[in-house]
Protein backbone atom coordinates (compact mmCIF):
# COMPACT_ATOMS: atom_id res chain seq x y z
CA UNK A 1 0.00 0.00 0.00
CA UNK A 2 1.60 3.35 -1.15
CA UNK A 3 2.85 5.82 1.37
CA UNK A 4 1.08 9.03 0.38
CA UNK A 5 3.14 11.04 2.78
CA UNK A 6 6.20 10.56 0.50
CA UNK A 7 4.55 11.60 -2.85
CA UNK A 8 5.10 15.39 -2.55
CA UNK A 9 8.83 14.95 -1.97
CA UNK A 10 9.22 12.78 -5.04
CA UNK A 11 7.30 15.22 -7.23
CA UNK A 12 9.47 18.08 -6.02
CA UNK A 13 12.64 16.17 -6.83
CA UNK A 14 11.36 15.28 -10.30
CA UNK A 15 10.38 18.85 -10.95
CA UNK A 16 13.75 20.11 -9.78
CA UNK A 17 15.53 17.57 -12.02
CA UNK A 18 13.43 18.58 -15.01
CA UNK A 19 14.15 22.22 -14.30
CA UNK A 20 17.89 21.57 -14.15
CA UNK A 21 17.74 19.67 -17.47
CA UNK A 22 15.78 22.48 -19.11
CA UNK A 23 18.31 25.00 -17.81
CA UNK A 24 21.19 22.95 -19.23
CA UNK A 25 19.44 22.75 -22.61
CA UNK A 26 18.85 26.51 -22.67
CA UNK A 27 22.44 27.20 -21.68
CA UNK A 28 23.69 24.81 -24.35
CA UNK A 29 21.45 26.44 -26.97
CA UNK A 30 22.61 29.90 -25.91
CA UNK A 31 26.24 28.81 -26.05
CA UNK A 32 25.78 27.29 -29.52
CA UNK A 33 24.01 30.43 -30.75
CA UNK A 34 26.77 32.61 -29.38
CA UNK A 35 29.38 30.41 -31.04
CA UNK A 36 27.56 30.65 -34.39
CA UNK A 37 27.31 34.43 -34.07
CA UNK A 38 31.03 34.67 -33.25
CA UNK A 39 31.93 32.47 -36.23
CA UNK A 40 29.76 34.55 -38.57
CA UNK A 41 31.25 37.80 -37.30
CA UNK A 42 34.76 36.43 -37.65
CA UNK A 43 33.96 35.14 -41.15
CA UNK A 44 32.58 38.48 -42.30
CA UNK A 45 35.51 40.32 -40.76
CA UNK A 46 37.93 37.94 -42.44
CA UNK A 47 36.22 38.38 -45.81
CA UNK A 48 36.37 42.16 -45.51
CA UNK A 49 40.07 41.99 -44.67
CA UNK A 50 40.65 39.64 -47.65
CA UNK A 51 38.77 41.97 -50.00
CA UNK A 52 40.78 44.93 -48.78
CA UNK A 53 44.05 43.09 -49.33
CA UNK A 54 42.96 41.98 -52.78
CA UNK A 55 41.91 45.50 -53.70
CA UNK A 56 45.34 46.68 -52.68
CA UNK A 57 46.88 44.29 -55.20
CA UNK A 58 44.69 45.34 -58.15
CA UNK A 59 46.64 47.39 -60.75
CA UNK A 60 45.72 51.03 -61.04
CA UNK A 61 44.80 51.88 -64.62
CA UNK A 62 46.99 54.68 -65.93
CA UNK A 63 45.43 56.92 -68.61
CA UNK A 64 47.18 57.88 -71.85
CA UNK A 65 46.23 60.15 -74.74
CA UNK A 66 47.84 59.10 -78.02
CA UNK A 67 47.80 61.28 -81.15
CA UNK A 68 48.25 59.67 -84.57
CA UNK A 69 48.79 62.07 -87.50
CA UNK A 70 47.89 61.17 -91.06
CA UNK A 71 50.33 59.13 -93.09
CA UNK A 72 51.83 56.73 -90.54
CA UNK A 73 52.23 53.12 -91.61
CA UNK A 74 51.36 50.28 -89.25
CA UNK A 75 54.91 49.92 -87.93
CA UNK A 76 55.02 53.63 -87.11
CA UNK A 77 51.61 53.46 -85.40
CA UNK A 78 52.81 50.48 -83.34
CA UNK A 79 55.97 52.32 -82.32
CA UNK A 80 53.99 55.37 -81.23
CA UNK A 81 51.60 53.24 -79.16
CA UNK A 82 54.58 51.63 -77.45
CA UNK A 83 56.22 54.98 -76.69
CA UNK A 84 53.10 56.89 -75.61
CA UNK A 85 51.71 54.11 -73.38
CA UNK A 86 55.10 53.42 -71.75
CA UNK A 87 55.06 49.89 -73.11
CA UNK A 88 51.53 49.01 -71.98
CA UNK A 89 50.89 48.18 -75.63
CA UNK A 90 54.22 47.12 -77.16
CA UNK A 91 55.11 47.45 -80.83
CA UNK A 92 55.27 43.67 -81.19
CA UNK A 93 51.86 43.19 -79.56
CA UNK A 94 50.25 45.86 -81.70
CA UNK A 95 51.67 44.54 -84.97
CA UNK A 96 50.62 41.01 -84.03
CA UNK A 97 47.09 42.31 -83.41
CA UNK A 98 46.99 43.95 -86.86
CA UNK A 99 47.69 40.58 -88.47
CA UNK A 100 45.02 38.47 -86.79
CA UNK A 101 42.40 39.14 -89.46
CA UNK A 102 39.53 38.76 -86.96
CA UNK A 103 38.08 42.26 -87.29
CA UNK A 104 34.55 42.19 -88.63
CA UNK A 105 34.16 45.32 -90.76
CA UNK A 106 32.63 45.41 -94.24
CA UNK A 107 35.23 47.93 -95.44
CA UNK A 108 37.97 45.31 -94.98
CA UNK A 109 36.53 43.26 -97.83
CA UNK A 110 39.38 42.52 -100.24
CA UNK A 111 42.03 43.37 -97.66
CA UNK A 112 42.95 39.72 -97.00
CA UNK A 113 43.45 40.47 -93.32
CA UNK A 114 45.62 43.53 -93.96
CA UNK A 115 44.43 46.51 -91.90
CA UNK A 116 47.10 48.88 -93.25
CA UNK A 117 45.26 51.97 -94.44
CA UNK A 118 42.34 51.60 -92.02
CA UNK A 119 43.91 52.62 -88.69
CA UNK A 120 42.24 55.99 -88.67
CA UNK A 121 44.46 58.97 -87.74
CA UNK A 122 42.98 60.57 -84.64
CA UNK A 123 43.52 61.20 -80.92
CA UNK A 124 42.76 58.18 -78.76
CA UNK A 125 42.30 57.86 -75.00
CA UNK A 126 43.55 54.51 -73.71
CA UNK A 127 44.71 53.08 -70.39
CA UNK A 128 47.41 50.72 -69.22
CA UNK A 129 44.75 47.99 -69.25
CA UNK A 130 43.92 48.48 -72.96
CA UNK A 131 44.98 45.44 -74.99
CA UNK A 132 46.60 45.58 -78.42
CA UNK A 133 43.50 44.01 -79.97
CA UNK A 134 41.29 46.65 -78.36
CA UNK A 135 43.61 49.42 -79.60
CA UNK A 136 43.47 48.16 -83.20
CA UNK A 137 39.71 47.70 -83.02
CA UNK A 138 39.33 51.23 -81.64
CA UNK A 139 41.09 52.68 -84.68
CA UNK A 140 39.13 50.53 -87.13
CA UNK A 141 35.90 51.59 -85.46
CA UNK A 142 36.90 55.23 -85.92
CA UNK A 143 37.56 54.59 -89.63
CA UNK A 144 34.01 53.25 -89.92
CA UNK A 145 32.48 56.21 -88.10
CA UNK A 146 34.50 58.89 -89.89
CA UNK A 147 34.14 57.58 -93.46
CA UNK A 148 30.66 56.00 -93.40
CA UNK A 149 29.05 59.00 -95.14
CA UNK A 150 31.52 59.11 -98.05
CA UNK A 151 30.22 58.13 -101.50
CA UNK A 152 32.03 54.81 -101.74
CA UNK A 153 29.95 53.83 -104.78
CA UNK A 154 32.08 56.27 -106.79
CA UNK A 155 34.85 53.68 -106.71
CA UNK A 156 33.19 51.69 -109.50
CA UNK A 157 32.88 54.84 -111.62
CA UNK A 158 36.63 55.38 -111.22
CA UNK A 159 37.39 51.78 -112.22
CA UNK A 160 38.64 50.65 -108.82
CA UNK A 161 37.34 48.86 -105.71
CA UNK A 162 36.64 50.56 -102.36
CA UNK A 163 39.78 48.86 -101.02
CA UNK A 164 41.79 50.38 -103.88
CA UNK A 165 40.34 53.79 -103.06
CA UNK A 166 42.15 53.56 -99.72
CA UNK A 167 45.31 52.50 -101.56
CA UNK A 168 45.06 55.56 -103.81
CA UNK A 169 44.38 57.73 -100.74
CA UNK A 170 47.49 56.39 -99.03
CA UNK A 171 49.65 57.39 -102.00
CA UNK A 172 48.07 60.85 -102.03
CA UNK A 173 48.75 61.18 -98.30
CA UNK A 174 52.46 60.46 -98.74
CA UNK A 175 52.95 62.51 -101.92
CA UNK A 176 51.14 65.71 -100.95
CA UNK A 177 52.20 68.44 -98.55
CA UNK A 178 49.80 71.17 -99.73
CA UNK A 179 46.15 70.23 -99.04
CA UNK A 180 44.68 71.71 -102.23
CA UNK A 181 46.90 69.49 -104.35
CA UNK A 182 45.27 66.26 -103.17
CA UNK A 183 42.59 66.12 -105.91
CA UNK A 184 45.20 66.95 -108.58
CA UNK A 185 47.54 64.15 -107.49
CA UNK A 186 44.49 61.87 -107.48
CA UNK A 187 43.78 62.87 -111.08
CA UNK A 188 47.37 62.01 -112.09
CA UNK A 189 47.01 58.55 -110.56
CA UNK A 190 43.72 57.80 -112.33
CA UNK A 191 44.89 59.29 -115.64
CA UNK A 192 47.99 57.09 -115.61
CA UNK A 193 45.94 54.01 -114.70
CA UNK A 194 43.60 54.67 -117.65
CA UNK A 195 46.55 54.96 -120.01
CA UNK A 196 48.16 51.77 -118.62
CA UNK A 197 51.19 53.81 -117.55
CA UNK A 198 53.24 52.80 -114.53
CA UNK A 199 52.43 55.08 -111.63
CA UNK A 200 56.11 55.71 -110.77
CA UNK A 201 55.35 57.11 -107.32
CA UNK A 202 58.38 57.64 -105.09
CA UNK A 203 56.27 57.07 -101.98
CA UNK A 204 55.64 53.45 -102.97
CA UNK A 205 59.37 52.86 -103.44
CA UNK A 206 60.07 54.26 -99.97
CA UNK A 207 57.46 51.87 -98.58
CA UNK A 208 59.19 49.03 -100.41
CA UNK A 209 62.53 50.03 -98.89
CA UNK A 210 61.04 50.23 -95.40
CA UNK A 211 62.91 53.44 -94.58
CA UNK A 212 62.77 57.15 -95.31
CA UNK A 213 65.32 58.64 -97.72
CA UNK A 214 65.36 62.29 -98.85
CA UNK A 215 66.37 61.24 -102.35
CA UNK A 216 66.01 57.95 -104.19
CA UNK A 217 68.86 56.50 -106.19
CA UNK A 218 68.55 54.60 -109.47
CA UNK A 219 69.28 51.44 -107.49
CA UNK A 220 66.42 52.23 -105.10
CA UNK A 221 64.04 52.45 -108.04
CA UNK A 222 64.92 48.86 -108.96
CA UNK A 223 63.94 47.35 -105.60
CA UNK A 224 62.11 44.09 -106.15
CA UNK A 225 58.74 44.62 -104.49
CA UNK A 226 55.07 44.48 -105.54
CA UNK A 227 54.85 47.96 -104.01
CA UNK A 228 57.48 49.43 -106.34
CA UNK A 229 55.30 51.24 -108.88
CA UNK A 230 58.35 52.01 -111.02
CA UNK A 231 58.47 48.30 -111.86
CA UNK A 232 54.94 46.93 -111.42
CA UNK A 233 51.84 47.89 -113.39
CA UNK A 234 48.83 49.46 -111.77
CA UNK A 235 48.28 50.07 -108.10
CA UNK A 236 50.32 48.37 -105.39
CA UNK A 237 48.55 45.44 -103.68
CA UNK A 238 47.51 47.55 -100.69
CA UNK A 239 47.80 50.90 -98.91
CA UNK A 240 51.26 52.22 -98.03
CA UNK A 241 50.10 54.19 -94.97
CA UNK A 242 47.00 55.10 -93.00
CA UNK A 243 45.51 58.11 -94.81
CA UNK A 244 43.31 60.80 -93.34
CA UNK A 245 39.78 61.77 -94.31
CA UNK A 246 40.75 64.45 -96.85
CA UNK A 247 43.02 62.13 -98.81
CA UNK A 248 40.29 59.48 -98.91
CA UNK A 249 37.82 62.07 -100.16
CA UNK A 250 40.31 63.23 -102.81
CA UNK A 251 40.67 59.61 -103.98
CA UNK A 252 36.90 59.49 -104.42
CA UNK A 253 36.68 62.96 -105.97
CA UNK A 254 39.77 63.56 -108.14
CA UNK A 255 40.15 66.81 -110.02
CA UNK A 256 39.17 66.75 -113.70
CA UNK A 257 42.52 67.21 -115.47
CA UNK A 258 44.69 65.68 -118.16
CA UNK A 259 47.76 65.75 -115.92
CA UNK A 260 50.12 62.79 -116.14
CA UNK A 261 53.16 64.18 -114.32
CA UNK A 262 53.91 66.23 -111.24
CA UNK A 263 57.16 67.30 -109.66
CA UNK A 264 58.15 69.20 -106.54
CA UNK A 265 59.14 72.71 -107.65
CA UNK A 266 58.93 74.70 -104.44
CA UNK A 267 60.56 74.14 -101.04
CA UNK A 268 57.23 74.82 -99.34
CA UNK A 269 55.87 71.56 -100.80
CA UNK A 270 54.08 72.85 -103.90
CA UNK A 271 54.20 70.70 -107.03
CA UNK A 272 53.94 71.61 -110.70
CA UNK A 273 51.60 69.54 -112.86
CA UNK A 274 51.59 68.84 -116.58
CA UNK A 275 50.41 66.45 -119.27
CA UNK A 276 53.54 67.20 -121.34
CA UNK A 277 56.43 64.82 -120.73
CA UNK A 278 58.90 67.26 -122.33
CA UNK A 279 57.85 69.94 -119.84
CA UNK A 280 58.25 67.47 -117.00
CA UNK A 281 61.79 66.67 -118.15
CA UNK A 282 62.62 70.40 -118.31
CA UNK A 283 61.49 70.85 -114.71
CA UNK A 284 63.46 67.80 -113.71
CA UNK A 285 66.56 69.14 -115.46
CA UNK A 286 66.24 72.44 -113.65
CA UNK A 287 66.19 70.61 -110.34
CA UNK A 288 69.44 68.80 -111.11
CA UNK A 289 71.37 72.02 -111.77
Secondary structure, 3 states (H helix, E strand, C coil): CCCCCCHHHHHHHHHHHHHHHHHHHHHHHHHHHHHHHHHHHHHHHHHHHHHHHHHHHCCCCCEEEEECCCCCCHHHHHHHHHHHCCCCCCHHHHHHHHCCCCCCCHHHCCCCCCCCCCCCCCEEEEECCCCHHHHHHHHHHHHHHHHCCCCCCHHHHCCCCHHHHHHHHHHHHHHCCCHHHHHHHHHHHHHHHHCCCCCCCHHHHHHHHCCCCCCCCCCHHHCCCCCCCCCCCCCCCCCCCCCCHHHHHHHHCCCCCCCCEEEECCCCCCEEEECCHHHHHHHHHHHHC
